[in-house]
């Protein structure tokens, strides 16, 4: 049920964003709706505890650097995302991380352990982006999802992926 909710919300957000003038509201509402996927989960189980917060923030910055490597190869170093969308991009980044690497990851881990959590959250993440990204970009989406899921698994942390995703989405 959680997977269906998250995918339906992501696809609805992607379709709504195609309506002129609806991009920012779709991102804001979609991000808020994704955060609701974590309703009832303890913060620690989602990887949102407060221990070693400084290290987790630095880890997020390091993850962002890795996620931004493909952008560094672009001819232009100027971000593609218009400045007016930056806040909305951060909101949806937080929502996606809480939903995919937080609640969905935890639920899949309960069902089948680490391999199911990592592969399942990565596949769901990639499928969720199928309507909002060109097909040739989906392997990069999958690679980013795998990297963030592995971070979540190894460090039991969601702060790093949230920081990395927010930085990457505002810079790309």
C-alpha positions as CSV (number, residue, x, y, z in Angstrom):
1,X,0.0,0.0,0.0
2,X,2.8,2.4,0.9
3,X,4.5,1.7,-2.5
4,X,1.3,2.4,-4.4
5,X,0.7,5.6,-2.4
6,X,4.2,6.9,-3.1
7,X,4.2,6.0,-6.8
8,X,0.7,7.4,-7.4
9,X,1.7,10.6,-5.7
10,X,4.9,11.0,-7.7
11,X,3.2,10.3,-11.0
12,X,0.3,12.6,-10.2
13,X,2.9,15.3,-9.3
14,X,4.7,14.8,-12.5
15,X,1.5,15.0,-14.6
16,X,0.3,18.1,-12.7
17,X,3.6,19.8,-13.3
18,X,2.9,19.7,-17.0
19,X,0.0,22.2,-16.6
20,X,1.2,25.8,-17.2
21,X,1.8,27.5,-13.9
22,X,1.4,24.4,-11.8
23,X,5.0,23.4,-11.4
24,X,5.7,25.1,-8.0
25,X,2.3,24.0,-6.4
26,X,2.8,20.5,-7.7
27,X,6.3,20.3,-6.2
28,X,5.2,21.8,-2.9
29,X,2.1,19.7,-2.5
30,X,3.8,16.5,-3.8
31,X,6.7,17.0,-1.4
32,X,4.3,17.5,1.5
33,X,2.3,14.5,0.5
34,X,5.4,12.3,0.3
35,X,6.4,13.3,3.9
36,X,3.0,11.9,5.0
37,X,4.3,8.4,3.9
38,X,6.4,8.4,7.0
39,X,3.4,9.1,9.3
40,X,3.6,6.8,12.4
41,X,7.2,5.7,11.8
42,X,9.6,6.6,14.7
43,X,12.3,9.0,13.6
44,X,15.1,6.6,14.5
45,X,13.6,3.9,12.3
46,X,13.5,6.4,9.4
47,X,17.2,7.3,9.9
48,X,16.3,10.7,11.3
49,X,17.9,10.6,14.7
50,X,20.0,13.5,15.9
51,X,23.2,11.6,16.9
52,X,26.4,12.8,15.1
53,X,24.3,15.3,13.2
54,X,27.4,17.3,12.1
55,X,29.0,14.2,10.5
56,X,25.8,13.3,8.8
57,X,25.5,16.8,7.3
58,X,29.1,16.6,6.0
59,X,28.2,13.2,4.6
60,X,25.3,14.7,2.8
61,X,27.5,17.4,1.2
62,X,30.0,14.6,0.1
63,X,27.1,12.6,-1.4
64,X,25.9,15.7,-3.2
65,X,29.3,16.2,-4.8
66,X,29.1,12.6,-6.1
67,X,25.6,13.2,-7.4
68,X,26.7,16.4,-9.2
69,X,29.6,14.8,-11.1
70,X,27.5,14.3,-14.2
71,X,26.5,18.0,-14.2
72,X,30.2,18.9,-14.0
73,X,30.6,17.4,-17.4
74,X,28.1,19.7,-19.0
75,X,29.3,22.5,-21.2
76,X,27.6,25.1,-19.0
77,X,28.2,25.3,-15.3
78,X,25.0,27.3,-14.8
79,X,22.2,25.4,-13.0
80,X,19.3,24.4,-15.2
81,X,16.8,24.9,-12.5
82,X,15.4,28.5,-12.3
83,X,15.9,30.2,-9.0
84,X,12.2,30.6,-8.4
85,X,11.9,26.8,-8.2
86,X,14.6,26.3,-5.6
87,X,12.4,26.2,-2.5
88,X,9.9,23.9,-4.2
89,X,12.8,21.6,-5.3
90,X,14.1,21.4,-1.7
91,X,10.6,20.5,-0.4
92,X,10.1,17.7,-3.0
93,X,13.7,16.5,-2.3
94,X,12.9,16.1,1.4
95,X,9.6,14.5,0.7
96,X,11.1,12.0,-1.7
97,X,13.9,11.0,0.7
98,X,11.5,10.6,3.6
99,X,9.2,8.5,1.4
100,X,11.7,6.4,-0.5
101,X,14.7,6.1,1.7
102,X,12.8,6.6,4.9
103,X,9.4,4.9,5.2
104,X,9.5,2.6,2.1
105,X,13.1,1.5,2.8
106,X,12.1,0.7,6.4
107,X,9.0,-1.2,5.3
108,X,10.9,-3.2,2.7
109,X,13.6,-4.0,5.2
110,X,11.0,-5.4,7.5
111,X,9.7,-7.6,4.7
112,X,12.9,-8.9,3.2
113,X,16.0,-7.4,4.8
114,X,18.7,-5.2,3.4
115,X,18.7,-6.6,-0.2
116,X,15.0,-6.0,-0.6
117,X,15.1,-2.6,1.0
118,X,18.0,-1.4,-1.2
119,X,16.8,-2.9,-4.5
120,X,13.1,-2.3,-3.9
121,X,13.5,1.4,-2.9
122,X,15.9,1.9,-5.9
123,X,13.4,0.3,-8.3
124,X,10.5,2.3,-6.9
125,X,12.5,5.5,-7.0
126,X,13.4,4.9,-10.7
127,X,9.8,4.0,-11.6
128,X,8.6,7.1,-9.8
129,X,10.8,9.3,-12.1
130,X,9.7,7.6,-15.3
131,X,7.1,10.3,-16.1
132,X,9.3,13.3,-15.1
133,X,12.6,12.3,-16.8
134,X,13.6,11.3,-20.3
135,X,14.2,7.6,-20.6
136,X,17.9,8.1,-21.3
137,X,18.2,9.8,-17.9
138,X,16.7,6.9,-15.9
139,X,20.0,5.0,-15.5
140,X,21.4,8.0,-13.8
141,X,18.3,8.3,-11.6
142,X,18.7,4.6,-10.7
143,X,22.4,5.1,-9.9
144,X,21.6,8.0,-7.7
145,X,18.8,6.0,-6.0
146,X,21.2,3.1,-5.4
147,X,23.9,5.4,-3.9
148,X,21.4,7.0,-1.6
149,X,19.9,3.7,-0.6
150,X,23.4,2.2,0.2
151,X,24.2,5.3,2.3
152,X,20.9,4.7,4.2
153,X,21.7,1.0,4.7
154,X,25.3,1.4,5.8
155,X,25.0,4.5,8.0
156,X,21.3,4.0,9.1
157,X,21.0,7.6,8.2
158,X,18.5,9.7,6.2
159,X,20.0,13.1,6.9
160,X,22.9,12.6,4.4
161,X,20.6,11.6,1.5
162,X,18.2,14.5,2.3
163,X,21.0,17.0,2.2
164,X,22.5,15.5,-0.9
165,X,19.2,15.3,-2.8
166,X,18.3,18.9,-1.9
167,X,21.7,20.2,-3.1
168,X,21.6,18.1,-6.2
169,X,18.1,19.1,-7.2
170,X,18.8,22.8,-6.7
171,X,22.1,22.7,-8.6
172,X,20.9,20.6,-11.5
